[in-house]
């Protein structure tokens, strides 16, 4: 993992991953190079990908400090980093919530990678172990800032969390229950794949997305094919939880099955399956008005991991 040598490289890996993910074309239902989604445009995502660099660089530096025992793990302030990234995004674009899910995945990844900066033999396994350490050692203060970030981003299809309402929960209640990031995401894990990543050491990213993306890029040497196919792979294996919350589990599973079928038929590798892919994109966009955003976020996290490991586009 030779791109974990500096805070700058770690942050750049995040920005590049976000840029590559949104540029994957066509990713059915998502904003991409030739399709917007309502008032949210491709350019809004480009801006959002770049402006999070300072927050990622800062949290990577904190990871480095924690690894060298200059600060404690419970002083990483992950929630503050999440809030800063969201706030900066909102300052630079008016397309709405473009990257909350990505920020929720990239901030811990950047921090965990920062903990590897001075390690003699950084590895994927150590990166996952670091994720577990920093998440479990987060604090209720982090959760307070997380809630602030979510309120600022105003994501759609959030739903309700048992016992704790994003818009009503007081800081005192979160502190009293010692509700750190691990605990708050554990509550939501069954209904939200990003929350599930936080309590499973990013299982989908590392065990489904990353190996598939790496294999596909080695076979095709084509970044667009690799991005689109990885998105289809994740969507086909893990029904999109944003879609499930907004439109129901049955439709989410049906969409996942269609994504899997198109990928099995060749995805972007055959003329027939390319036509099916574009038809799928238009159906999600025009008929259902569905955007499988969680699958896109997980694809972005997958790309970030591959970039940190050293893949060169």
Backbone bond lengths (Angstrom), bond angles and torsions (degrees), N, CA, C in turn:
res aa  C-N    CA-C-N  psi(-1)  N-CA   C-N-CA  omega(-1)  CA-C   N-CA-C  phi
1 X - - - 1.462 - - 1.520 109.60 -
2 X 1.338 116.02 70.78 1.457 118.75 -172.23 1.518 113.94 -79.21
3 X 1.349 117.99 -1.20 1.463 118.75 175.08 1.527 111.47 -97.79
4 X 1.320 116.72 22.48 1.461 120.70 172.68 1.522 109.79 -110.02
5 X 1.326 117.12 25.20 1.463 120.85 -175.18 1.520 113.52 -86.12
6 X 1.322 117.79 -23.15 1.466 120.63 178.42 1.526 109.53 -141.13
7 X 1.324 115.00 156.21 1.456 120.61 176.68 1.530 110.95 -62.05
8 X 1.328 115.58 -36.67 1.468 120.00 -178.90 1.528 111.09 -62.37
9 X 1.327 116.80 -44.52 1.466 120.17 -179.05 1.528 111.43 -65.39
10 X 1.314 116.44 -37.55 1.463 120.15 179.23 1.528 110.35 -63.50
11 X 1.334 116.21 -45.99 1.465 120.45 179.14 1.522 111.24 -65.38
12 X 1.318 116.42 -39.17 1.465 120.41 177.99 1.524 110.74 -63.71
13 X 1.325 117.10 -37.90 1.469 120.55 177.75 1.525 110.44 -60.01
14 X 1.332 116.29 -40.23 1.455 119.85 177.67 1.518 112.36 -64.13
15 X 1.325 116.20 -47.54 1.468 120.21 -178.96 1.523 111.36 -62.73
16 X 1.326 116.50 -44.59 1.467 120.38 -179.80 1.529 110.27 -63.95
17 X 1.326 116.59 -40.67 1.467 120.10 179.05 1.523 111.17 -60.50
18 X 1.322 116.68 -43.43 1.465 120.28 179.46 1.523 111.02 -65.47
19 X 1.326 116.75 -40.14 1.467 121.00 178.66 1.527 111.26 -64.63
20 X 1.321 116.52 -43.56 1.465 120.23 -179.78 1.526 111.36 -67.00
21 X 1.327 116.00 -38.91 1.470 119.18 -179.11 1.518 111.46 -62.98
22 X 1.326 117.08 -49.22 1.468 118.94 -176.98 1.525 111.46 -70.23
23 X 1.329 116.92 -22.07 1.466 120.87 -179.29 1.521 112.82 -85.08
24 X 1.330 117.87 -10.97 1.461 121.04 177.88 1.521 110.58 -59.95
25 X 1.321 116.93 128.81 1.468 120.09 -169.83 1.533 112.03 -141.32
26 X 1.349 118.25 125.96 1.462 124.98 -3.70 1.532 110.80 -94.67
27 X 1.316 116.89 134.14 1.462 121.05 170.14 1.525 106.48 -100.16
28 X 1.318 117.69 104.28 1.460 121.35 -169.84 1.528 114.52 -50.68
29 X 1.319 114.48 124.53 1.455 121.73 177.07 1.510 114.80 89.12
30 X 1.325 117.22 -20.55 1.468 121.25 -176.95 1.524 111.88 -88.41
31 X 1.318 115.73 160.42 1.461 120.54 164.12 1.523 107.50 -65.58
32 X 1.332 116.33 133.75 1.465 119.99 173.00 1.521 108.73 -149.10
33 X 1.304 117.17 -165.62 1.469 120.57 -170.43 1.522 114.45 -58.82
34 X 1.312 117.18 -30.84 1.468 119.47 -175.82 1.523 113.38 -113.98
35 X 1.336 117.37 1.57 1.465 119.52 -177.01 1.524 111.21 -137.97
36 X 1.325 115.80 132.17 1.456 121.71 170.51 1.529 108.23 -96.90
37 X 1.324 116.47 178.12 1.462 120.89 176.69 1.523 107.46 -135.63
38 X 1.331 115.70 97.47 1.457 120.00 -175.52 1.521 110.76 63.76
39 X 1.325 115.64 -126.97 1.466 121.22 -179.20 1.528 112.39 -88.86
40 X 1.317 116.43 1.43 1.464 120.39 179.34 1.523 108.94 -97.84
41 X 1.320 116.04 120.29 1.454 121.70 -171.90 1.526 111.51 -110.83
42 X 1.307 114.51 161.13 1.471 122.01 177.42 1.523 111.22 -52.15
43 X 1.333 116.71 -42.29 1.468 120.79 -177.92 1.527 112.07 -63.28
44 X 1.328 117.27 -31.99 1.463 120.04 177.24 1.530 110.58 -62.48
45 X 1.316 115.70 -37.19 1.463 119.99 179.30 1.528 111.56 -72.34
46 X 1.324 116.95 -36.54 1.466 119.56 176.59 1.520 110.29 -60.24
47 X 1.323 116.14 -46.80 1.463 120.95 178.54 1.523 110.11 -59.84
48 X 1.318 116.06 -47.06 1.466 121.22 -177.25 1.522 112.30 -61.99
49 X 1.312 116.40 -32.04 1.466 120.84 -179.85 1.518 111.94 -67.72
50 X 1.313 116.13 -34.85 1.466 121.19 -174.31 1.524 112.32 -84.89
51 X 1.330 117.17 -40.37 1.466 119.45 -170.81 1.523 113.73 -72.86
52 X 1.326 118.41 -10.65 1.469 119.76 177.98 1.526 112.54 -84.03
53 X 1.326 117.76 -4.12 1.468 120.60 -177.95 1.529 112.34 -54.29
54 X 1.340 120.69 -49.31 1.471 119.19 -178.42 1.525 113.39 -59.04
55 X 1.329 117.89 -40.96 1.462 120.50 179.77 1.525 111.06 -65.32
56 X 1.328 116.81 -40.10 1.468 120.22 178.67 1.520 111.06 -67.82
57 X 1.312 116.64 -39.68 1.463 120.48 179.45 1.529 110.61 -65.08
58 X 1.327 115.82 -41.25 1.465 120.22 -179.91 1.523 111.61 -64.63
59 X 1.335 117.09 -43.84 1.457 119.26 -177.86 1.528 110.81 -72.84
60 X 1.329 117.89 -29.47 1.469 120.37 173.70 1.525 109.94 -64.41
61 X 1.332 116.30 -39.70 1.470 120.46 178.02 1.527 110.49 -64.09
62 X 1.321 116.87 -39.36 1.462 119.81 177.52 1.526 110.74 -63.53
63 X 1.327 116.32 -37.83 1.457 119.51 175.86 1.517 111.64 -61.25
64 X 1.320 115.69 -41.55 1.467 121.01 177.03 1.524 110.60 -61.04
65 X 1.332 117.00 -43.73 1.466 121.17 179.68 1.526 111.14 -64.63
66 X 1.316 117.01 -38.63 1.461 120.36 179.96 1.521 111.28 -66.59
67 X 1.324 116.24 -39.67 1.458 120.09 180.00 1.521 111.53 -63.67
68 X 1.335 116.53 -33.47 1.469 120.82 179.66 1.525 112.12 -91.67
69 X 1.339 116.46 11.37 1.471 123.50 176.05 1.526 113.41 66.10
70 X 1.325 117.29 19.74 1.468 119.47 177.27 1.524 111.60 -80.15
71 X 1.325 116.42 -24.11 1.457 121.55 169.34 1.522 107.86 -136.34
72 X 1.327 116.28 158.53 1.460 120.60 178.73 1.528 110.00 -83.12
73 X 1.324 116.17 159.59 1.461 120.41 179.77 1.528 112.02 -61.23
74 X 1.333 116.45 -30.70 1.464 118.41 179.40 1.528 112.46 -82.68
75 X 1.336 116.27 8.25 1.463 121.33 175.88 1.532 111.90 -110.95
76 X 1.305 116.91 12.81 1.466 120.27 -178.61 1.529 112.65 -71.91
77 X 1.327 116.55 -24.73 1.474 121.54 177.34 1.535 112.42 55.65
78 X 1.322 115.66 51.52 1.464 120.11 179.19 1.526 111.88 -59.42
79 X 1.330 116.02 -38.77 1.456 119.43 -179.86 1.510 112.64 -61.52
80 X 1.320 116.49 -39.01 1.465 120.73 177.99 1.524 110.62 -64.86
81 X 1.329 117.02 -39.57 1.467 120.42 178.53 1.522 111.03 -65.34
82 X 1.320 116.70 -39.79 1.465 120.65 176.68 1.524 109.90 -61.92
83 X 1.325 116.04 -45.85 1.466 120.43 -179.59 1.529 111.26 -62.11
84 X 1.323 117.07 -44.15 1.468 120.61 179.95 1.527 111.34 -60.34
85 X 1.319 116.29 -43.32 1.467 119.98 -179.22 1.526 111.02 -63.96
86 X 1.326 116.67 -42.03 1.468 120.45 178.63 1.525 110.53 -66.08
87 X 1.328 116.67 -44.83 1.467 120.63 -178.47 1.524 111.15 -61.16
88 X 1.324 116.60 -44.23 1.462 120.17 179.21 1.524 110.84 -63.33
89 X 1.325 116.15 -41.11 1.465 120.20 177.93 1.523 111.12 -58.77
90 X 1.323 116.37 -44.81 1.462 120.55 -178.67 1.527 112.27 -66.81
91 X 1.319 116.91 -28.69 1.465 120.98 179.33 1.524 112.55 -70.44
92 X 1.331 116.42 -29.11 1.464 120.41 -170.79 1.525 114.92 -100.79
93 X 1.320 118.88 -12.82 1.464 119.02 -178.48 1.524 109.67 -148.92
94 X 1.333 115.83 157.44 1.466 121.22 -176.56 1.527 111.90 -120.87
95 X 1.318 115.73 28.92 1.459 120.19 -179.36 1.510 113.92 -91.32
96 X 1.341 116.74 9.09 1.457 119.68 179.84 1.520 112.02 89.78
97 X 1.324 115.56 -153.47 1.465 120.90 -179.59 1.526 110.10 -78.47
98 X 1.300 116.34 102.37 1.462 121.27 -178.20 1.525 113.31 -101.15
99 X 1.336 117.74 -20.75 1.466 116.62 -169.60 1.524 116.03 -151.70
100 X 1.328 119.05 20.99 1.464 118.85 179.41 1.523 110.97 -57.67
101 X 1.331 117.34 -46.74 1.460 120.15 -179.56 1.514 112.52 -60.81
102 X 1.318 116.20 -41.96 1.462 120.64 178.02 1.522 110.55 -63.30
103 X 1.319 117.29 -43.50 1.466 120.81 178.89 1.526 110.41 -60.71
104 X 1.326 116.86 -42.02 1.463 120.42 -179.70 1.525 112.21 -63.78
105 X 1.309 117.25 -25.14 1.463 121.10 177.03 1.521 112.08 -91.82
106 X 1.317 116.99 -39.43 1.463 121.05 -174.81 1.525 113.29 -73.31
107 X 1.327 118.37 -36.27 1.468 120.03 -177.10 1.529 111.35 -61.24
108 X 1.340 119.91 -51.98 1.468 117.80 176.96 1.526 113.06 -65.23
109 X 1.333 117.91 -35.08 1.469 119.61 177.23 1.523 111.10 -62.34
110 X 1.328 117.08 -43.62 1.462 120.66 179.97 1.522 110.96 -65.04
111 X 1.324 116.65 -40.79 1.461 120.42 179.42 1.528 110.99 -65.67
112 X 1.332 116.00 -45.19 1.469 120.55 178.82 1.521 111.16 -63.07
113 X 1.333 117.01 -37.80 1.467 120.78 176.89 1.520 110.72 -67.77
114 X 1.337 117.10 -36.57 1.459 120.55 177.07 1.518 112.38 -60.61
115 X 1.312 116.38 -30.84 1.463 120.97 177.97 1.525 112.00 -69.63
116 X 1.340 116.69 -11.41 1.468 121.26 179.58 1.526 113.12 -99.79
117 X 1.339 117.19 -2.15 1.468 120.15 -172.86 1.526 112.33 -54.92
118 X 1.301 117.21 -43.82 1.471 120.11 -177.91 1.528 112.99 -101.52
119 X 1.317 116.83 12.11 1.466 119.73 -179.09 1.526 109.53 -79.76
120 X 1.330 118.03 135.32 1.473 120.05 -178.00 1.523 113.77 -68.13
121 X 1.329 117.66 -28.05 1.466 120.92 -178.04 1.530 110.38 -137.11
122 X 1.333 117.52 71.56 1.470 120.04 179.13 1.523 110.99 -65.07
123 X 1.320 116.90 145.60 1.464 120.77 -177.13 1.524 110.32 -150.81
124 X 1.323 114.75 165.51 1.458 120.84 175.91 1.525 110.48 -59.48
125 X 1.320 116.42 -41.21 1.460 120.53 -178.69 1.524 110.95 -62.54
126 X 1.334 116.84 -42.84 1.464 120.39 178.42 1.523 111.26 -67.17
127 X 1.312 116.68 -36.50 1.460 120.16 177.62 1.528 109.99 -59.92
128 X 1.321 117.09 -44.24 1.469 120.80 179.19 1.525 111.47 -67.66
129 X 1.316 116.60 -38.69 1.466 119.47 177.03 1.526 110.75 -62.87
130 X 1.324 116.27 -40.34 1.464 120.29 178.25 1.528 111.09 -64.20
131 X 1.322 116.46 -39.78 1.464 120.05 176.44 1.521 110.66 -56.80
132 X 1.303 116.12 -46.30 1.459 120.61 179.98 1.524 111.08 -61.23
133 X 1.325 116.58 -43.43 1.465 121.09 -179.62 1.520 112.20 -61.85
134 X 1.306 116.57 -50.80 1.464 118.99 -173.91 1.529 111.69 -71.01
135 X 1.328 117.24 -33.56 1.465 119.88 179.29 1.524 110.88 -69.72
136 X 1.319 116.95 -44.74 1.464 120.20 -179.08 1.527 112.14 -69.05
137 X 1.327 117.27 -23.37 1.466 120.82 179.75 1.524 112.87 -97.38
138 X 1.322 116.99 9.65 1.462 119.51 174.30 1.530 109.13 -69.23
139 X 1.322 116.66 171.70 1.462 121.04 -174.08 1.528 111.15 -126.33
140 X 1.318 115.10 171.94 1.465 119.52 175.95 1.525 111.14 -65.67
141 X 1.327 117.71 -26.20 1.469 120.11 174.07 1.527 110.81 -61.36
142 X 1.322 116.05 -37.89 1.467 120.26 176.82 1.526 110.63 -61.73
143 X 1.318 116.43 -39.85 1.461 120.18 -179.57 1.524 111.45 -68.19
144 X 1.326 116.75 -37.50 1.468 120.36 175.90 1.527 110.14 -58.52
145 X 1.332 116.34 -45.86 1.476 120.13 179.76 1.530 111.18 -69.64
146 X 1.319 117.00 -33.97 1.468 120.49 174.93 1.524 110.19 -59.15
147 X 1.322 116.38 -47.64 1.467 120.28 179.75 1.527 110.64 -61.16
148 X 1.325 116.93 -39.69 1.468 120.35 177.27 1.529 110.41 -61.68
149 X 1.321 115.96 -42.09 1.470 120.75 179.97 1.525 110.91 -63.45
150 X 1.324 116.60 -42.45 1.463 120.55 -179.70 1.525 110.62 -65.39
151 X 1.318 116.36 -42.23 1.471 119.41 178.07 1.524 111.03 -62.47
152 X 1.319 116.59 -36.04 1.462 120.82 179.37 1.529 111.27 -70.23
153 X 1.328 116.52 -40.89 1.472 121.02 -178.17 1.526 112.26 -72.80
154 X 1.335 116.75 -29.63 1.469 122.20 179.94 1.529 112.51 54.09
155 X 1.324 117.21 57.89 1.469 119.29 -179.88 1.521 111.30 -70.91
156 X 1.324 116.03 150.28 1.456 120.97 175.24 1.516 110.44 -88.68
157 X 1.324 116.44 154.92 1.462 121.05 175.06 1.503 114.40 69.26
158 X 1.355 116.49 27.94 1.461 119.24 -176.57 1.515 111.84 -72.70
159 X 1.340 116.67 -39.69 1.453 119.70 -177.11 1.513 111.04 73.95
160 X 1.327 115.72 -169.04 1.458 120.55 -178.17 1.518 110.49 -111.23
161 X 1.325 115.28 146.87 1.456 121.84 175.62 1.517 107.70 -103.85
162 X 1.331 116.68 132.59 1.458 119.76 179.41 1.521 110.50 -50.68
163 X 1.336 114.85 131.02 1.456 123.29 172.32 1.519 113.73 74.12
164 X 1.338 118.19 -38.43 1.459 120.37 -176.79 1.525 110.17 -116.88
165 X 1.333 115.24 118.70 1.458 121.58 177.56 1.522 108.58 -97.97
166 X 1.326 116.09 128.29 1.465 121.05 -178.63 1.522 111.43 -52.50
167 X 1.323 116.31 -36.94 1.463 120.49 -172.81 1.528 113.49 -94.85
168 X 1.338 117.41 -12.06 1.462 119.60 -176.62 1.526 114.63 -117.25
169 X 1.324 117.66 -24.33 1.463 120.02 -173.93 1.523 111.26 -63.93
170 X 1.316 115.12 130.69 1.462 119.81 178.26 1.519 109.78 -85.74
171 X 1.337 117.64 153.24 1.467 120.31 175.40 1.523 111.92 -56.16
172 X 1.334 116.17 -35.08 1.462 119.81 -178.19 1.527 111.22 -62.36
173 X 1.329 116.44 -40.94 1.468 119.91 179.68 1.523 111.10 -64.49
174 X 1.328 116.69 -41.12 1.466 120.64 179.21 1.520 111.03 -66.02
175 X 1.334 116.40 -40.74 1.468 120.29 178.70 1.529 110.85 -67.10
176 X 1.328 116.13 -42.06 1.460 120.65 -177.99 1.523 111.51 -61.63
177 X 1.326 116.13 -38.93 1.466 121.05 -179.33 1.533 112.39 -86.11
178 X 1.340 116.24 0.29 1.475 121.73 -177.12 1.531 110.29 51.95
179 X 1.314 114.38 48.34 1.457 121.28 -172.78 1.527 110.00 -87.24
180 X 1.341 115.91 85.31 1.465 119.23 178.16 1.528 109.65 -80.47
181 X 1.316 116.46 -176.77 1.466 119.84 -175.57 1.524 112.11 -64.82
182 X 1.317 117.12 -37.26 1.461 119.47 178.15 1.525 110.15 -60.74
183 X 1.318 116.49 -46.43 1.463 120.53 -176.40 1.525 112.12 -68.55
184 X 1.323 117.53 -40.89 1.466 119.25 -178.27 1.528 111.03 -69.12
185 X 1.338 116.47 -36.70 1.464 118.54 178.01 1.529 111.72 -75.55
186 X 1.322 116.82 -27.09 1.468 119.84 176.67 1.528 110.28 -62.93
187 X 1.319 116.62 -36.88 1.459 121.32 179.24 1.528 111.10 -63.20
188 X 1.335 115.89 -35.45 1.472 121.22 -174.79 1.522 113.85 -95.21
189 X 1.320 117.63 -2.56 1.469 120.86 -167.35 1.523 114.04 -60.97
190 X 1.324 118.05 -34.20 1.465 119.82 -176.77 1.523 112.39 -70.81
191 X 1.322 117.01 -22.16 1.459 119.66 -175.52 1.515 113.32 -116.01
192 X 1.329 117.03 4.50 1.458 119.83 -178.45 1.527 109.61 -148.13
193 X 1.327 116.56 118.19 1.469 121.00 -175.83 1.519 112.59 -67.80
194 X 1.327 117.99 -31.36 1.463 119.48 178.27 1.521 109.67 -68.46
195 X 1.325 117.23 -42.23 1.465 120.39 174.62 1.524 110.28 -59.38
196 X 1.325 116.58 -40.45 1.469 121.07 179.82 1.529 111.27 -62.83
197 X 1.321 116.98 -35.70 1.459 119.93 177.44 1.523 110.96 -58.87
198 X 1.322 116.44 -40.83 1.467 120.75 -177.27 1.523 113.07 -63.60
199 X 1.305 118.30 -26.54 1.471 119.43 -177.14 1.527 112.55 -105.46
200 X 1.337 117.50 1.13 1.470 120.76 -178.66 1.536 112.19 -123.20
201 X 1.316 116.80 19.59 1.469 121.07 -176.31 1.528 111.05 57.16
202 X 1.346 115.15 39.11 1.465 122.12 176.79 1.532 111.72 59.97
203 X 1.321 114.77 54.35 1.466 120.84 -175.31 1.528 113.19 -60.32
204 X 1.332 116.87 -45.90 1.467 119.32 -178.51 1.523 110.14 -63.79
205 X 1.314 116.17 -45.24 1.468 121.12 -179.09 1.520 111.59 -59.32
206 X 1.325 116.43 -49.62 1.464 120.54 -172.17 1.526 114.16 -85.61
207 X 1.318 118.13 -28.83 1.461 119.95 -173.28 1.525 113.74 -104.23
208 X 1.314 116.93 -18.94 1.469 120.33 177.33 1.525 110.68 -114.26
209 X 1.320 116.99 -58.66 1.459 120.94 -174.60 1.511 114.93 -67.34
210 X 1.328 116.47 -54.58 1.468 120.91 -173.09 1.530 113.61 -60.83
211 X 1.337 119.63 -51.33 1.474 117.72 -179.64 1.523 112.70 -62.98
212 X 1.326 116.84 -34.91 1.466 119.45 179.88 1.523 110.69 -70.52
213 X 1.318 116.96 -43.70 1.470 120.76 178.55 1.528 110.49 -60.85
214 X 1.316 116.59 -45.74 1.463 121.49 -178.50 1.532 110.74 -61.53
215 X 1.316 116.25 -45.78 1.464 121.30 179.76 1.530 110.88 -63.50
216 X 1.318 116.66 -44.47 1.464 120.85 -178.07 1.519 111.32 -64.74
217 X 1.330 116.73 -40.72 1.463 119.28 -179.83 1.527 111.05 -68.80
218 X 1.331 116.65 -37.37 1.468 120.00 177.10 1.526 110.78 -63.15
219 X 1.330 117.01 -36.66 1.467 121.14 -177.03 1.526 112.74 -79.46
220 X 1.320 117.70 -34.74 1.469 120.81 -172.83 1.523 113.87 -106.91
221 X 1.331 116.59 -25.25 1.469 121.78 -173.14 1.531 110.84 52.52
222 X 1.321 115.56 33.50 1.462 121.86 -178.30 1.525 108.48 -129.13
223 X 1.324 116.53 114.02 1.462 119.52 -173.96 1.520 111.84 -69.25
224 X 1.336 117.88 -36.34 1.465 118.78 -178.98 1.525 111.40 -66.29
225 X 1.331 116.19 -44.53 1.465 119.24 176.70 1.527 110.08 -59.92
226 X 1.312 116.65 -43.09 1.466 120.92 -178.02 1.520 111.68 -62.77
227 X 1.322 116.81 -41.59 1.465 120.88 179.78 1.526 110.87 -67.37
228 X 1.322 116.64 -50.10 1.468 120.40 -177.38 1.522 111.18 -64.16
229 X 1.324 117.20 -43.65 1.464 120.13 -179.31 1.527 111.52 -66.82
230 X 1.327 117.22 -36.92 1.464 119.56 177.90 1.524 110.62 -65.74
231 X 1.309 116.16 -40.02 1.469 120.85 175.68 1.531 110.32 -59.64
232 X 1.325 116.98 -46.66 1.464 120.97 178.73 1.526 111.22 -63.56
233 X 1.324 115.88 -39.05 1.464 120.82 179.00 1.525 110.80 -60.95
234 X 1.329 116.21 -50.15 1.461 120.40 -179.41 1.524 110.54 -63.91
235 X 1.329 116.64 -44.96 1.462 121.24 179.45 1.525 111.35 -61.20
236 X 1.333 116.50 -35.08 1.457 120.91 -178.96 1.510 114.21 -76.88
237 X 1.324 116.61 -29.38 1.470 120.66 -177.76 1.527 111.46 -90.63
238 X 1.320 116.06 -37.86 1.468 121.53 -175.90 1.532 108.70 -122.13
239 X 1.326 118.57 100.18 1.471 119.68 179.42 1.526 111.11 -49.75
240 X 1.321 115.84 134.32 1.462 121.06 -173.67 1.530 110.52 -64.52
241 X 1.325 116.22 121.18 1.462 119.94 -174.92 1.527 112.44 -74.73
242 X 1.325 117.96 -25.54 1.465 119.16 174.08 1.528 109.87 -65.56
243 X 1.325 116.12 -43.71 1.466 120.90 176.65 1.530 110.24 -62.56
244 X 1.325 116.99 -42.52 1.467 120.91 -179.05 1.525 111.35 -62.01
245 X 1.329 117.06 -41.36 1.467 119.81 -179.88 1.525 111.78 -68.58
246 X 1.323 116.38 -37.22 1.464 120.17 -177.01 1.525 113.22 -82.78
247 X 1.336 116.60 -36.30 1.467 119.91 -168.89 1.528 113.92 -127.16
248 X 1.322 117.08 -3.37 1.452 119.74 177.94 1.523 113.33 104.62
249 X 1.317 115.07 150.03 1.460 121.84 -176.30 1.527 112.15 -64.93
250 X 1.324 116.49 -37.26 1.465 120.28 -177.36 1.521 111.51 -61.76
251 X 1.329 117.20 -44.96 1.464 120.09 179.47 1.524 110.56 -68.59
252 X 1.334 117.08 -37.50 1.466 120.20 177.88 1.523 110.83 -60.50
253 X 1.327 116.68 -41.29 1.465 120.83 178.96 1.522 111.12 -68.29
254 X 1.323 117.10 -37.97 1.464 121.05 178.53 1.526 111.10 -64.26
255 X 1.317 116.12 -42.25 1.468 120.92 177.70 1.522 110.18 -64.31
256 X 1.331 116.51 -40.46 1.458 120.40 177.23 1.520 112.00 -62.11
257 X 1.316 116.88 -40.67 1.468 121.02 178.87 1.521 111.35 -64.14
258 X 1.323 116.66 -39.10 1.463 120.09 179.12 1.528 110.72 -67.44
259 X 1.331 116.41 -40.19 1.470 120.03 177.45 1.525 110.51 -61.55
260 X 1.326 116.03 -43.31 1.462 121.13 179.46 1.519 111.33 -62.58
261 X 1.316 116.62 -41.91 1.464 121.51 -179.45 1.528 111.23 -64.20
262 X 1.324 116.83 -43.77 1.468 120.53 179.81 1.521 110.57 -64.05
263 X 1.320 116.51 -40.32 1.465 119.77 178.23 1.524 110.51 -64.98
264 X 1.317 117.00 -42.40 1.467 120.90 178.71 1.527 112.15 -63.29
265 X 1.321 116.81 -27.95 1.464 121.55 179.05 1.531 112.52 -82.28
266 X 1.334 116.61 -6.20 1.457 119.86 176.43 1.510 115.89 127.27
267 X 1.329 117.67 -14.83 1.459 119.43 179.46 1.517 112.02 58.79
268 X 1.320 116.11 -119.21 1.466 121.47 179.58 1.527 112.89 -89.69
269 X 1.324 116.84 11.13 1.463 119.85 -174.47 1.525 113.92 -99.28
270 X 1.329 117.74 -11.59 1.464 119.63 177.28 1.529 109.65 -131.27
271 X 1.314 115.66 151.67 1.468 120.67 -178.22 1.526 111.39 -61.24
272 X 1.330 116.13 -43.10 1.462 120.19 -178.18 1.524 111.71 -63.76
273 X 1.329 116.62 -45.35 1.462 119.01 -177.72 1.530 111.99 -72.70
274 X 1.335 117.41 -27.14 1.469 119.98 173.71 1.522 109.82 -62.84
275 X 1.327 116.36 -42.71 1.465 120.60 177.56 1.530 110.70 -62.42
276 X 1.330 116.44 -41.40 1.463 120.54 177.86 1.525 111.10 -63.30
277 X 1.326 115.24 -37.35 1.463 120.83 -179.28 1.526 111.19 -64.01
278 X 1.328 116.03 -45.32 1.465 119.80 178.64 1.528 110.98 -66.65
279 X 1.322 117.10 -38.39 1.466 120.36 177.16 1.530 110.53 -63.09
280 X 1.316 116.21 -40.82 1.465 122.40 177.99 1.530 110.02 -62.07
281 X 1.317 116.16 -43.76 1.464 121.54 178.51 1.529 110.69 -58.65
282 X 1.321 115.96 -48.76 1.466 120.20 -178.01 1.527 111.66 -67.33
283 X 1.331 116.65 -35.35 1.463 119.93 179.03 1.523 111.08 -65.20
284 X 1.313 116.40 -46.37 1.463 119.39 178.78 1.523 110.80 -63.06
285 X 1.311 115.13 -40.54 1.465 120.95 -173.93 1.532 112.06 -74.95
286 X 1.326 116.88 -45.75 1.464 121.10 -171.46 1.529 113.81 -96.28
287 X 1.329 116.84 -42.48 1.464 119.81 -177.67 1.523 111.86 -78.52
288 X 1.346 115.87 -49.26 1.459 119.83 -174.74 1.532 113.71 -99.49
289 X 1.333 116.06 -19.89 1.473 121.62 -172.99 1.529 110.11 53.39
290 X 1.326 113.10 50.21 1.465 121.33 -176.43 1.519 110.35 -112.52
291 X 1.324 115.15 134.75 1.461 122.01 176.69 1.526 108.56 -124.10
292 X 1.334 118.88 104.07 1.472 120.63 178.13 1.533 111.54 -71.39
293 X 1.324 115.19 71.43 1.462 120.38 -171.76 1.510 114.99 -69.18
294 X 1.338 117.10 -31.80 1.466 118.84 179.90 1.522 111.08 -64.89
295 X 1.323 116.86 -39.58 1.468 120.50 178.08 1.524 110.89 -63.42
296 X 1.330 116.65 -36.55 1.466 120.49 176.77 1.523 110.83 -65.38
297 X 1.335 117.00 -41.93 1.466 120.81 179.10 1.529 111.11 -62.54
298 X 1.314 116.32 -42.18 1.466 120.61 179.18 1.525 111.31 -67.47
299 X 1.319 116.72 -32.58 1.466 120.75 174.43 1.519 110.31 -64.68
300 X 1.329 116.68 -42.27 1.466 120.68 178.61 1.524 111.06 -62.15
301 X 1.331 117.21 -42.84 1.464 120.52 178.26 1.525 110.98 -62.65
302 X 1.325 116.08 -39.45 1.463 121.55 176.46 1.525 111.03 -58.24
303 X 1.331 116.32 -47.17 1.468 120.76 -179.45 1.519 110.42 -63.88
304 X 1.329 117.52 -40.24 1.464 120.19 179.17 1.528 110.94 -59.92
305 X 1.324 116.64 -43.86 1.468 120.01 178.62 1.527 110.66 -61.10
306 X 1.331 116.92 -44.18 1.467 120.75 179.46 1.525 111.29 -62.26
307 X 1.322 116.73 -39.20 1.468 120.39 178.27 1.523 111.11 -67.54
308 X 1.318 117.05 -40.99 1.462 120.25 177.89 1.524 110.74 -62.19
309 X 1.323 115.94 -37.19 1.466 119.30 179.55 1.525 111.20 -67.19
310 X 1.334 116.89 -28.42 1.456 118.30 175.68 1.509 116.41 129.57
311 X 1.340 117.96 4.15 1.456 119.43 179.60 1.526 109.92 -59.84
312 X 1.324 116.44 137.22 1.465 121.78 178.67 1.521 109.02 -113.99
313 X 1.297 116.10 126.61 1.466 121.26 -175.81 1.531 110.33 -77.65
